[in-house]
């Protein structure tokens, strides 16, 4: 399952980030495989997605969210 398929307020654990450029950008912000994040916002009409990691809100494009494979922790 990827990050773009989940509803708001889902807690997930990142399994893999498949795009190398995205993996590098997120790694610089401390988001790597095995980290738990919370999906906080899904904009309508296939807009950006925002998630919270530690005390930081990070927004990414929907296309990038499709490259983040996750395991859902809470329904």
C-alpha positions in Angstrom: 0.0 0.0 0.0 1.3 3.5 -0.7 0.9 6.8 1.2 -1.5 8.2 -1.4 -4.2 5.5 -0.7 -4.7 6.2 2.9 -7.3 8.4 4.7 -6.5 11.4 6.8 -5.2 10.8 10.4 -3.7 7.4 9.5 -0.6 6.4 11.4 1.8 4.4 9.2 5.3 3.0 9.2 7.4 3.7 6.1 8.6 0.5 4.4 10.3 1.8 1.4 10.7 5.0 -0.7 11.1 3.8 -4.3 12.3 7.0 -6.0 16.0 7.8 -5.4 15.6 11.6 -5.6 12.6 11.5 -3.2 14.5 9.2 -0.8 17.4 11.7 -0.7 15.2 14.7 0.0 13.2 13.0 2.7 16.3 11.4 4.3 17.7 15.0 4.8 14.6 15.7 6.8 14.9 12.5 8.9 12.2 10.5 7.1 13.6 7.1 6.3 12.4 3.5 6.1 11.1 2.3 9.5 9.9 5.8 10.7 6.3 6.3 11.9 4.4 9.2 10.4 0.8 10.5 10.6 -1.0 11.6 7.5 -2.6 14.9 8.3 -4.0 16.4 5.1 -5.1 15.2 1.7 -6.0 18.1 -0.6 -9.0 17.6 -2.9 -8.7 17.0 -6.7 -5.4 15.0 -6.4 -3.6 17.8 -4.7 -0.7 17.6 -2.3 -0.5 15.4 0.8 0.9 16.5 4.2 2.2 14.3 6.9 3.7 14.8 10.4 7.1 13.4 11.4 8.1 14.2 14.9 7.2 17.9 15.2 7.4 18.7 11.5 4.7 19.0 8.9 5.9 17.9 5.4 4.0 18.4 2.2 4.6 16.4 -0.9 3.0 16.0 -4.3 0.5 13.1 -4.8 2.8 11.6 -7.4 5.6 11.5 -4.8 3.3 10.0 -2.2 2.6 7.1 -4.6 6.3 6.2 -4.4 6.2 5.8 -0.6 5.3 2.2 0.5 3.8 2.0 4.0 2.3 -0.3 6.5 -0.8 1.0 8.2 -0.6 1.0 12.1 -4.1 2.4 12.9 -7.2 2.1 10.7 
